[in-house]
Amino acid sequence: MSYSPYLLKGQKALVTGASSGIGEGIARSLASAGAAVVVNYHSQAQEAQKIVDDIKAANGEAFAIQADVSNEDEVKAMFSQTLKHFGTIDILVNNAGVQKDAPFVDMSLNQWNTVIGINLTGQFLCAREAAKEFLRRGVQPQISSAAGKIIYISSVHEVIPWAGHVNYAASKGGINMLMKSIAQELAPHKIRVNSIAPGAIKTPINKSAWDTPQAEAKLLELIPAKRVGNVEDIAKAAVWLASDESDYVNGTTLFVDGGMTLYPGFADNG
């Protein structure tokens, strides 16, 4: 996917969980639109470096940082490295996430805490550090009309209950109010905070749901648009939310789901 290289020219971005899937797509697209990008990863060092190398080969600017977003010290160190390398940051994409599924009565406290820690607490920690820098630096009108942009990657499961995945759904529901509350607090400082809620997207984490014709046909029953999304669908939305073209958009969730939240089971009168 190519964009005008001037759309995000001069801006510095950090994408968490960017070594594969949606995060990788967003990192590559932000770079294509002119941003310099930090590719955060937890354990996939080679994959992250390959993304960095590809961005550089296309005359972009990027580097990789390992950090567990649920660990406060590691998040602070990641932002310290970012500021040391880039001088500042303009865009944070809070993408890192994980699933640890189990029936509710069998779910362990560790499964609960791991998912909440990465999906919700991690997004809090990263947004807090980004906001500190946005507030310190203020608006640079030659770069952007906003002092900074925070984009949460949520899920349709911030509004759709999901039996067997209560920790994941709870984390995404939490992201919704976390995003809105931060947006309300930071809007007077010209800081924009929004979310993207993907539906079914073809990524490694959910490959079993779409990698056979039978599995994909079953999945399509939940999608009025009758296609499974791809990472470019999410990346395009992220580039738009990171740019001044969405300058009056603040505190909202953009559902990119092919209509999954339209309750397709009611299409024939339920």
ChimeraX commands (.cxc) that place a marker at each C-alpha (Angstrom):
marker #1 position 0.00,0.00,0.00 radius 0.5
marker #1 position 1.46,3.37,-1.01 radius 0.5
marker #1 position 0.54,6.79,0.33 radius 0.5
marker #1 position 1.64,10.31,-0.34 radius 0.5
marker #1 position 5.06,10.51,1.32 radius 0.5
marker #1 position 4.13,13.98,2.51 radius 0.5
marker #1 position 1.04,13.00,4.49 radius 0.5
marker #1 position 3.04,12.29,7.66 radius 0.5
marker #1 position 6.33,13.87,6.64 radius 0.5
marker #1 position 8.54,14.85,9.56 radius 0.5
marker #1 position 6.49,12.91,12.11 radius 0.5
marker #1 position 7.80,10.25,14.47 radius 0.5
marker #1 position 5.69,7.21,15.28 radius 0.5
marker #1 position 5.86,4.29,17.66 radius 0.5
marker #1 position 3.83,1.15,16.95 radius 0.5
marker #1 position 3.62,-1.48,19.69 radius 0.5
marker #1 position 3.41,-5.14,18.78 radius 0.5
marker #1 position 4.61,-4.27,15.30 radius 0.5
marker #1 position 6.58,-7.39,14.37 radius 0.5
marker #1 position 3.62,-9.13,12.69 radius 0.5
marker #1 position -0.04,-8.88,11.76 radius 0.5
marker #1 position -1.93,-5.62,12.16 radius 0.5
marker #1 position 0.99,-3.88,13.88 radius 0.5
marker #1 position 3.35,-4.72,11.04 radius 0.5
marker #1 position 0.86,-3.43,8.48 radius 0.5
marker #1 position 0.43,-0.17,10.37 radius 0.5
marker #1 position 4.18,0.35,10.82 radius 0.5
marker #1 position 4.83,-0.18,7.11 radius 0.5
marker #1 position 1.96,2.12,6.09 radius 0.5
marker #1 position 2.98,4.94,8.45 radius 0.5
marker #1 position 6.48,4.73,7.00 radius 0.5
marker #1 position 5.07,4.78,3.46 radius 0.5
marker #1 position 3.22,7.98,4.38 radius 0.5
marker #1 position 6.49,9.62,5.46 radius 0.5
marker #1 position 6.72,8.94,9.19 radius 0.5
marker #1 position 9.82,7.66,10.92 radius 0.5
marker #1 position 8.79,4.54,12.83 radius 0.5
marker #1 position 9.77,2.65,15.95 radius 0.5
marker #1 position 8.91,-1.02,15.50 radius 0.5
marker #1 position 8.23,-2.39,18.98 radius 0.5
marker #1 position 8.33,-6.13,19.50 radius 0.5
marker #1 position 8.25,-8.53,22.43 radius 0.5
marker #1 position 10.01,-11.66,21.18 radius 0.5
marker #1 position 10.20,-11.60,17.37 radius 0.5
marker #1 position 13.49,-9.78,16.95 radius 0.5
marker #1 position 14.30,-11.08,13.44 radius 0.5
marker #1 position 10.84,-10.28,12.12 radius 0.5
marker #1 position 11.01,-6.75,13.56 radius 0.5
marker #1 position 14.43,-6.15,12.04 radius 0.5
marker #1 position 13.19,-7.35,8.64 radius 0.5
marker #1 position 10.44,-4.72,8.76 radius 0.5
marker #1 position 12.98,-2.06,9.72 radius 0.5
marker #1 position 15.28,-3.14,6.88 radius 0.5
marker #1 position 12.43,-3.02,4.36 radius 0.5
marker #1 position 11.43,0.48,5.48 radius 0.5
marker #1 position 15.02,1.67,5.17 radius 0.5
marker #1 position 15.35,0.05,1.74 radius 0.5
marker #1 position 12.41,2.20,0.65 radius 0.5
marker #1 position 14.27,5.31,1.87 radius 0.5
marker #1 position 12.31,5.45,5.12 radius 0.5
marker #1 position 13.55,5.72,8.68 radius 0.5
marker #1 position 12.94,3.07,11.33 radius 0.5
marker #1 position 14.45,1.12,14.18 radius 0.5
marker #1 position 13.29,-1.68,16.44 radius 0.5
marker #1 position 12.94,-1.73,20.23 radius 0.5
marker #1 position 12.20,-4.77,22.38 radius 0.5
marker #1 position 9.81,-4.13,25.26 radius 0.5
marker #1 position 7.05,-5.84,27.18 radius 0.5
marker #1 position 4.33,-3.19,27.22 radius 0.5
marker #1 position 2.87,-4.56,30.46 radius 0.5
marker #1 position 6.15,-3.77,32.27 radius 0.5
marker #1 position 6.35,-0.13,33.39 radius 0.5
marker #1 position 10.14,0.01,33.48 radius 0.5
marker #1 position 10.44,-1.46,29.98 radius 0.5
marker #1 position 7.86,0.99,28.62 radius 0.5
marker #1 position 9.73,3.93,30.15 radius 0.5
marker #1 position 13.00,2.64,28.69 radius 0.5
marker #1 position 11.39,2.25,25.25 radius 0.5
marker #1 position 10.18,5.84,25.26 radius 0.5
marker #1 position 13.56,7.05,26.53 radius 0.5
marker #1 position 15.25,5.28,23.60 radius 0.5
marker #1 position 12.70,6.68,21.18 radius 0.5
marker #1 position 13.18,10.26,22.37 radius 0.5
marker #1 position 16.95,9.87,22.36 radius 0.5
marker #1 position 16.89,8.58,18.79 radius 0.5
marker #1 position 14.16,10.76,17.25 radius 0.5
marker #1 position 14.12,13.73,19.62 radius 0.5
marker #1 position 10.35,13.51,20.07 radius 0.5
marker #1 position 7.28,11.47,19.14 radius 0.5
marker #1 position 4.13,12.56,17.30 radius 0.5
marker #1 position 2.13,9.33,16.88 radius 0.5
marker #1 position 1.57,6.37,19.18 radius 0.5
marker #1 position -0.26,3.31,17.91 radius 0.5
marker #1 position -1.19,1.10,20.87 radius 0.5
marker #1 position -1.47,-2.21,19.06 radius 0.5
marker #1 position 0.17,-4.91,21.22 radius 0.5
marker #1 position -2.35,-7.51,22.31 radius 0.5
marker #1 position -2.72,-11.16,23.23 radius 0.5
marker #1 position -5.38,-13.84,23.74 radius 0.5
marker #1 position -5.36,-16.48,26.48 radius 0.5
marker #1 position -8.69,-18.21,25.99 radius 0.5
marker #1 position -10.58,-20.49,28.37 radius 0.5
marker #1 position -14.13,-21.15,29.53 radius 0.5
marker #1 position -14.98,-18.63,32.24 radius 0.5
marker #1 position -15.08,-21.10,35.15 radius 0.5
marker #1 position -11.77,-22.63,34.05 radius 0.5
marker #1 position -9.93,-19.36,33.41 radius 0.5
marker #1 position -6.90,-18.96,35.64 radius 0.5
marker #1 position -5.94,-15.73,37.35 radius 0.5
marker #1 position -2.72,-15.82,35.32 radius 0.5
marker #1 position -4.69,-15.98,32.05 radius 0.5
marker #1 position -6.81,-13.05,33.20 radius 0.5
marker #1 position -3.87,-10.96,34.43 radius 0.5
marker #1 position -1.73,-11.62,31.35 radius 0.5
marker #1 position -4.40,-10.42,28.93 radius 0.5
marker #1 position -5.44,-7.41,31.03 radius 0.5
marker #1 position -1.77,-6.57,31.63 radius 0.5
marker #1 position -0.82,-6.46,27.95 radius 0.5
marker #1 position -4.08,-5.39,26.30 radius 0.5
marker #1 position -5.22,-2.75,28.80 radius 0.5
marker #1 position -2.49,-1.82,31.28 radius 0.5
marker #1 position 0.07,-1.83,28.48 radius 0.5
marker #1 position -2.02,0.62,26.48 radius 0.5
marker #1 position -2.36,2.82,29.56 radius 0.5
marker #1 position 1.40,2.84,30.21 radius 0.5
marker #1 position 2.35,3.64,26.61 radius 0.5
marker #1 position -0.29,6.35,26.24 radius 0.5
marker #1 position 0.83,7.97,29.49 radius 0.5
marker #1 position 4.44,8.22,28.35 radius 0.5
marker #1 position 3.44,9.54,24.91 radius 0.5
marker #1 position 1.12,12.13,26.44 radius 0.5
marker #1 position 3.91,13.40,28.70 radius 0.5
marker #1 position 6.02,14.13,25.64 radius 0.5
marker #1 position 3.13,15.70,23.73 radius 0.5
marker #1 position 2.41,18.02,26.65 radius 0.5
marker #1 position 6.09,18.90,27.09 radius 0.5
marker #1 position 6.60,19.77,23.43 radius 0.5
marker #1 position 3.24,21.21,22.44 radius 0.5
marker #1 position 2.08,21.84,18.90 radius 0.5
marker #1 position 4.60,22.17,16.10 radius 0.5
marker #1 position 2.40,23.68,13.37 radius 0.5
marker #1 position 4.92,22.95,10.63 radius 0.5
marker #1 position 4.63,19.23,11.52 radius 0.5
marker #1 position 0.99,18.76,12.56 radius 0.5
marker #1 position -1.98,20.72,13.83 radius 0.5
marker #1 position -2.07,18.38,16.83 radius 0.5
marker #1 position 0.46,18.15,19.62 radius 0.5
marker #1 position 0.19,14.38,19.29 radius 0.5
marker #1 position -2.00,11.49,18.22 radius 0.5
marker #1 position -2.74,8.32,20.17 radius 0.5
marker #1 position -4.45,5.49,18.32 radius 0.5
marker #1 position -5.73,2.48,20.23 radius 0.5
marker #1 position -6.22,-0.81,18.44 radius 0.5
marker #1 position -9.29,-2.26,20.09 radius 0.5
marker #1 position -11.70,-4.85,18.67 radius 0.5
marker #1 position -15.34,-5.34,17.80 radius 0.5
marker #1 position -15.36,-7.16,21.13 radius 0.5
marker #1 position -15.34,-3.84,22.94 radius 0.5
marker #1 position -19.09,-3.99,22.22 radius 0.5
marker #1 position -19.77,-7.63,21.21 radius 0.5
marker #1 position -19.70,-10.08,24.14 radius 0.5
marker #1 position -17.49,-13.12,23.52 radius 0.5
marker #1 position -18.11,-16.24,25.56 radius 0.5
marker #1 position -14.94,-18.21,26.19 radius 0.5
marker #1 position -12.85,-15.06,25.84 radius 0.5
marker #1 position -13.99,-12.95,28.80 radius 0.5
marker #1 position -10.51,-11.62,29.59 radius 0.5
marker #1 position -10.02,-10.44,26.00 radius 0.5
marker #1 position -13.48,-8.87,25.72 radius 0.5
marker #1 position -13.09,-7.17,29.11 radius 0.5
marker #1 position -9.72,-5.72,28.04 radius 0.5
marker #1 position -11.21,-4.31,24.85 radius 0.5
marker #1 position -14.24,-2.89,26.66 radius 0.5
marker #1 position -11.79,-1.24,29.03 radius 0.5
marker #1 position -9.89,0.26,26.12 radius 0.5
marker #1 position -13.09,1.97,24.98 radius 0.5
marker #1 position -13.52,3.97,28.18 radius 0.5
marker #1 position -9.78,4.45,28.67 radius 0.5
marker #1 position -9.57,6.01,25.21 radius 0.5
marker #1 position -12.63,8.22,25.69 radius 0.5
marker #1 position -11.55,9.44,29.13 radius 0.5
marker #1 position -8.02,10.26,27.97 radius 0.5
marker #1 position -9.41,12.01,24.88 radius 0.5
marker #1 position -11.68,14.15,27.04 radius 0.5
marker #1 position -8.80,15.10,29.34 radius 0.5
marker #1 position -6.21,15.81,26.67 radius 0.5
marker #1 position -8.31,17.45,23.95 radius 0.5
marker #1 position -7.75,21.00,25.33 radius 0.5
marker #1 position -4.02,20.40,24.81 radius 0.5
marker #1 position -4.51,19.61,21.09 radius 0.5
marker #1 position -3.88,15.90,21.65 radius 0.5
marker #1 position -6.16,13.58,19.69 radius 0.5
marker #1 position -7.02,10.11,21.02 radius 0.5
marker #1 position -9.05,7.59,19.01 radius 0.5
marker #1 position -9.49,3.85,18.56 radius 0.5
marker #1 position -9.74,1.47,15.65 radius 0.5
marker #1 position -11.87,-1.62,16.30 radius 0.5
marker #1 position -11.04,-4.34,13.78 radius 0.5
marker #1 position -13.43,-7.14,12.97 radius 0.5
marker #1 position -12.21,-10.40,11.48 radius 0.5
marker #1 position -8.80,-9.68,9.93 radius 0.5
marker #1 position -6.52,-12.23,8.30 radius 0.5
marker #1 position -3.55,-12.38,10.67 radius 0.5
marker #1 position -1.47,-15.24,12.12 radius 0.5
marker #1 position -3.25,-15.02,15.49 radius 0.5
marker #1 position -6.59,-16.14,14.03 radius 0.5
marker #1 position -5.44,-18.23,11.07 radius 0.5
marker #1 position -7.57,-21.22,12.07 radius 0.5
marker #1 position -10.71,-19.10,11.59 radius 0.5
marker #1 position -10.10,-18.42,7.89 radius 0.5
marker #1 position -7.41,-20.70,6.41 radius 0.5
marker #1 position -9.81,-23.34,5.04 radius 0.5
marker #1 position -12.86,-22.76,2.79 radius 0.5
marker #1 position -15.09,-24.30,5.45 radius 0.5
marker #1 position -13.74,-22.11,8.25 radius 0.5
marker #1 position -13.94,-18.97,6.13 radius 0.5
marker #1 position -17.53,-19.73,5.08 radius 0.5
marker #1 position -18.55,-20.04,8.73 radius 0.5
marker #1 position -16.76,-16.79,9.57 radius 0.5
marker #1 position -18.48,-14.97,6.70 radius 0.5
marker #1 position -21.84,-15.69,8.33 radius 0.5
marker #1 position -20.84,-12.99,10.85 radius 0.5
marker #1 position -19.79,-10.41,8.24 radius 0.5
marker #1 position -22.43,-8.62,6.13 radius 0.5
marker #1 position -19.74,-7.45,3.67 radius 0.5
marker #1 position -18.98,-11.12,2.94 radius 0.5
marker #1 position -15.24,-10.83,3.02 radius 0.5
marker #1 position -12.62,-11.23,5.72 radius 0.5
marker #1 position -10.58,-8.09,6.25 radius 0.5
marker #1 position -6.86,-7.72,5.74 radius 0.5
marker #1 position -4.22,-5.73,7.58 radius 0.5
marker #1 position -4.28,-3.01,4.92 radius 0.5
marker #1 position -7.89,-2.22,5.85 radius 0.5
marker #1 position -6.72,-1.35,9.37 radius 0.5
marker #1 position -3.49,0.32,8.27 radius 0.5
marker #1 position -5.31,2.74,5.98 radius 0.5
marker #1 position -7.55,3.79,8.87 radius 0.5
marker #1 position -4.52,4.27,11.12 radius 0.5
marker #1 position -2.75,6.51,8.59 radius 0.5
marker #1 position -5.88,8.64,8.28 radius 0.5
marker #1 position -6.29,8.99,12.06 radius 0.5
marker #1 position -2.61,9.88,12.39 radius 0.5
marker #1 position -2.85,12.61,9.77 radius 0.5
marker #1 position -4.25,16.13,9.89 radius 0.5
marker #1 position -7.01,14.97,7.52 radius 0.5
marker #1 position -8.80,13.68,10.66 radius 0.5
marker #1 position -8.01,16.75,12.77 radius 0.5
marker #1 position -11.59,17.14,14.09 radius 0.5
marker #1 position -11.92,13.45,15.01 radius 0.5
marker #1 position -11.33,12.88,18.71 radius 0.5
marker #1 position -12.54,10.38,21.28 radius 0.5
marker #1 position -14.20,8.01,18.85 radius 0.5
marker #1 position -13.91,4.38,17.83 radius 0.5
marker #1 position -13.71,3.66,14.12 radius 0.5
marker #1 position -15.09,0.17,13.50 radius 0.5
marker #1 position -13.37,-1.47,10.54 radius 0.5
marker #1 position -15.30,-4.72,10.51 radius 0.5
marker #1 position -17.26,-5.23,7.30 radius 0.5
marker #1 position -20.41,-4.65,9.32 radius 0.5
marker #1 position -19.80,-7.32,11.98 radius 0.5
marker #1 position -21.30,-5.02,14.63 radius 0.5
marker #1 position -24.56,-4.82,12.67 radius 0.5
marker #1 position -25.80,-8.09,14.22 radius 0.5
marker #1 position -26.11,-9.98,10.90 radius 0.5
marker #1 position -28.22,-12.68,12.60 radius 0.5
marker #1 position -31.11,-10.20,12.48 radius 0.5
marker #1 position -30.85,-9.58,8.73 radius 0.5
marker #1 position -33.82,-11.89,8.11 radius 0.5
marker #1 position -35.91,-10.63,11.01 radius 0.5
marker #1 position -33.83,-12.56,13.55 radius 0.5
marker link #1:1,2 radius 0.2
marker link #1:2,3 radius 0.2
marker link #1:3,4 radius 0.2
marker link #1:4,5 radius 0.2
marker link #1:5,6 radius 0.2
marker link #1:6,7 radius 0.2
marker link #1:7,8 radius 0.2
marker link #1:8,9 radius 0.2
marker link #1:9,10 radius 0.2
marker link #1:10,11 radius 0.2
marker link #1:11,12 radius 0.2
marker link #1:12,13 radius 0.2
marker link #1:13,14 radius 0.2
marker link #1:14,15 radius 0.2
marker link #1:15,16 radius 0.2
marker link #1:16,17 radius 0.2
marker link #1:17,18 radius 0.2
marker link #1:18,19 radius 0.2
marker link #1:19,20 radius 0.2
marker link #1:20,21 radius 0.2
marker link #1:21,22 radius 0.2
marker link #1:22,23 radius 0.2
marker link #1:23,24 radius 0.2
marker link #1:24,25 radius 0.2
marker link #1:25,26 radius 0.2
marker link #1:26,27 radius 0.2
marker link #1:27,28 radius 0.2
marker link #1:28,29 radius 0.2
marker link #1:29,30 radius 0.2
marker link #1:30,31 radius 0.2
marker link #1:31,32 radius 0.2
marker link #1:32,33 radius 0.2
marker link #1:33,34 radius 0.2
marker link #1:34,35 radius 0.2
marker link #1:35,36 radius 0.2
marker link #1:36,37 radius 0.2
marker link #1:37,38 radius 0.2
marker link #1:38,39 radius 0.2
marker link #1:39,40 radius 0.2
marker link #1:40,41 radius 0.2
marker link #1:41,42 radius 0.2
marker link #1:42,43 radius 0.2
marker link #1:43,44 radius 0.2
marker link #1:44,45 radius 0.2
marker link #1:45,46 radius 0.2
marker link #1:46,47 radius 0.2
marker link #1:47,48 radius 0.2
marker link #1:48,49 radius 0.2
marker link #1:49,50 radius 0.2
marker link #1:50,51 radius 0.2
marker link #1:51,52 radius 0.2
marker link #1:52,53 radius 0.2
marker link #1:53,54 radius 0.2
marker link #1:54,55 radius 0.2
marker link #1:55,56 radius 0.2
marker link #1:56,57 radius 0.2
marker link #1:57,58 radius 0.2
marker link #1:58,59 radius 0.2
marker link #1:59,60 radius 0.2
marker link #1:60,61 radius 0.2
marker link #1:61,62 radius 0.2
marker link #1:62,63 radius 0.2
marker link #1:63,64 radius 0.2
marker link #1:64,65 radius 0.2
marker link #1:65,66 radius 0.2
marker link #1:66,67 radius 0.2
marker link #1:67,68 radius 0.2
marker link #1:68,69 radius 0.2
marker link #1:69,70 radius 0.2
marker link #1:70,71 radius 0.2
marker link #1:71,72 radius 0.2
marker link #1:72,73 radius 0.2
marker link #1:73,74 radius 0.2
marker link #1:74,75 radius 0.2
marker link #1:75,76 radius 0.2
marker link #1:76,77 radius 0.2
marker link #1:77,78 radius 0.2
marker link #1:78,79 radius 0.2
marker link #1:79,80 radius 0.2
marker link #1:80,81 radius 0.2
marker link #1:81,82 radius 0.2
marker link #1:82,83 radius 0.2
marker link #1:83,84 radius 0.2
marker link #1:84,85 radius 0.2
marker link #1:85,86 radius 0.2
marker link #1:86,87 radius 0.2
marker link #1:87,88 radius 0.2
marker link #1:88,89 radius 0.2
marker link #1:89,90 radius 0.2
marker link #1:90,91 radius 0.2
marker link #1:91,92 radius 0.2
marker link #1:92,93 radius 0.2
marker link #1:93,94 radius 0.2
marker link #1:94,95 radius 0.2
marker link #1:95,96 radius 0.2
marker link #1:96,97 radius 0.2
marker link #1:97,98 radius 0.2
marker link #1:98,99 radius 0.2
marker link #1:99,100 radius 0.2
marker link #1:100,101 radius 0.2
marker link #1:101,102 radius 0.2
marker link #1:102,103 radius 0.2
marker link #1:103,104 radius 0.2
marker link #1:104,105 radius 0.2
marker link #1:105,106 radius 0.2
marker link #1:106,107 radius 0.2
marker link #1:107,108 radius 0.2
marker link #1:108,109 radius 0.2
marker link #1:109,110 radius 0.2
marker link #1:110,111 radius 0.2
marker link #1:111,112 radius 0.2
marker link #1:112,113 radius 0.2
marker link #1:113,114 radius 0.2
marker link #1:114,115 radius 0.2
marker link #1:115,116 radius 0.2
marker link #1:116,117 radius 0.2
marker link #1:117,118 radius 0.2
marker link #1:118,119 radius 0.2
marker link #1:119,120 radius 0.2
marker link #1:120,121 radius 0.2
marker link #1:121,122 radius 0.2
marker link #1:122,123 radius 0.2
marker link #1:123,124 radius 0.2
marker link #1:124,125 radius 0.2
marker link #1:125,126 radius 0.2
marker link #1:126,127 radius 0.2
marker link #1:127,128 radius 0.2
marker link #1:128,129 radius 0.2
marker link #1:129,130 radius 0.2
marker link #1:130,131 radius 0.2
marker link #1:131,132 radius 0.2
marker link #1:132,133 radius 0.2
marker link #1:133,134 radius 0.2
marker link #1:134,135 radius 0.2
marker link #1:135,136 radius 0.2
marker link #1:136,137 radius 0.2
marker link #1:137,138 radius 0.2
marker link #1:138,139 radius 0.2
marker link #1:139,140 radius 0.2
marker link #1:140,141 radius 0.2
marker link #1:141,142 radius 0.2
marker link #1:142,143 radius 0.2
marker link #1:143,144 radius 0.2
marker link #1:144,145 radius 0.2
marker link #1:145,146 radius 0.2
marker link #1:146,147 radius 0.2
marker link #1:147,148 radius 0.2
marker link #1:148,149 radius 0.2
marker link #1:149,150 radius 0.2
marker link #1:150,151 radius 0.2
marker link #1:151,152 radius 0.2
marker link #1:152,153 radius 0.2
marker link #1:153,154 radius 0.2
marker link #1:154,155 radius 0.2
marker link #1:155,156 radius 0.2
marker link #1:156,157 radius 0.2
marker link #1:157,158 radius 0.2
marker link #1:158,159 radius 0.2
marker link #1:159,160 radius 0.2
marker link #1:160,161 radius 0.2
marker link #1:161,162 radius 0.2
marker link #1:162,163 radius 0.2
marker link #1:163,164 radius 0.2
marker link #1:164,165 radius 0.2
marker link #1:165,166 radius 0.2
marker link #1:166,167 radius 0.2
marker link #1:167,168 radius 0.2
marker link #1:168,169 radius 0.2
marker link #1:169,170 radius 0.2
marker link #1:170,171 radius 0.2
marker link #1:171,172 radius 0.2
marker link #1:172,173 radius 0.2
marker link #1:173,174 radius 0.2
marker link #1:174,175 radius 0.2
marker link #1:175,176 radius 0.2
marker link #1:176,177 radius 0.2
marker link #1:177,178 radius 0.2
marker link #1:178,179 radius 0.2
marker link #1:179,180 radius 0.2
marker link #1:180,181 radius 0.2
marker link #1:181,182 radius 0.2
marker link #1:182,183 radius 0.2
marker link #1:183,184 radius 0.2
marker link #1:184,185 radius 0.2
marker link #1:185,186 radius 0.2
marker link #1:186,187 radius 0.2
marker link #1:187,188 radius 0.2
marker link #1:188,189 radius 0.2
marker link #1:189,190 radius 0.2
marker link #1:190,191 radius 0.2
marker link #1:191,192 radius 0.2
marker link #1:192,193 radius 0.2
marker link #1:193,194 radius 0.2
marker link #1:194,195 radius 0.2
marker link #1:195,196 radius 0.2
marker link #1:196,197 radius 0.2
marker link #1:197,198 radius 0.2
marker link #1:198,199 radius 0.2
marker link #1:199,200 radius 0.2
marker link #1:200,201 radius 0.2
marker link #1:201,202 radius 0.2
marker link #1:202,203 radius 0.2
marker link #1:203,204 radius 0.2
marker link #1:204,205 radius 0.2
marker link #1:205,206 radius 0.2
marker link #1:206,207 radius 0.2
marker link #1:207,208 radius 0.2
marker link #1:208,209 radius 0.2
marker link #1:209,210 radius 0.2
marker link #1:210,211 radius 0.2
marker link #1:211,212 radius 0.2
marker link #1:212,213 radius 0.2
marker link #1:213,214 radius 0.2
marker link #1:214,215 radius 0.2
marker link #1:215,216 radius 0.2
marker link #1:216,217 radius 0.2
marker link #1:217,218 radius 0.2
marker link #1:218,219 radius 0.2
marker link #1:219,220 radius 0.2
marker link #1:220,221 radius 0.2
marker link #1:221,222 radius 0.2
marker link #1:222,223 radius 0.2
marker link #1:223,224 radius 0.2
marker link #1:224,225 radius 0.2
marker link #1:225,226 radius 0.2
marker link #1:226,227 radius 0.2
marker link #1:227,228 radius 0.2
marker link #1:228,229 radius 0.2
marker link #1:229,230 radius 0.2
marker link #1:230,231 radius 0.2
marker link #1:231,232 radius 0.2
marker link #1:232,233 radius 0.2
marker link #1:233,234 radius 0.2
marker link #1:234,235 radius 0.2
marker link #1:235,236 radius 0.2
marker link #1:236,237 radius 0.2
marker link #1:237,238 radius 0.2
marker link #1:238,239 radius 0.2
marker link #1:239,240 radius 0.2
marker link #1:240,241 radius 0.2
marker link #1:241,242 radius 0.2
marker link #1:242,243 radius 0.2
marker link #1:243,244 radius 0.2
marker link #1:244,245 radius 0.2
marker link #1:245,246 radius 0.2
marker link #1:246,247 radius 0.2
marker link #1:247,248 radius 0.2
marker link #1:248,249 radius 0.2
marker link #1:249,250 radius 0.2
marker link #1:250,251 radius 0.2
marker link #1:251,252 radius 0.2
marker link #1:252,253 radius 0.2
marker link #1:253,254 radius 0.2
marker link #1:254,255 radius 0.2
marker link #1:255,256 radius 0.2
marker link #1:256,257 radius 0.2
marker link #1:257,258 radius 0.2
marker link #1:258,259 radius 0.2
marker link #1:259,260 radius 0.2
marker link #1:260,261 radius 0.2
marker link #1:261,262 radius 0.2
marker link #1:262,263 radius 0.2
marker link #1:263,264 radius 0.2
marker link #1:264,265 radius 0.2
marker link #1:265,266 radius 0.2
marker link #1:266,267 radius 0.2
marker link #1:267,268 radius 0.2
marker link #1:268,269 radius 0.2
marker link #1:269,270 radius 0.2
view
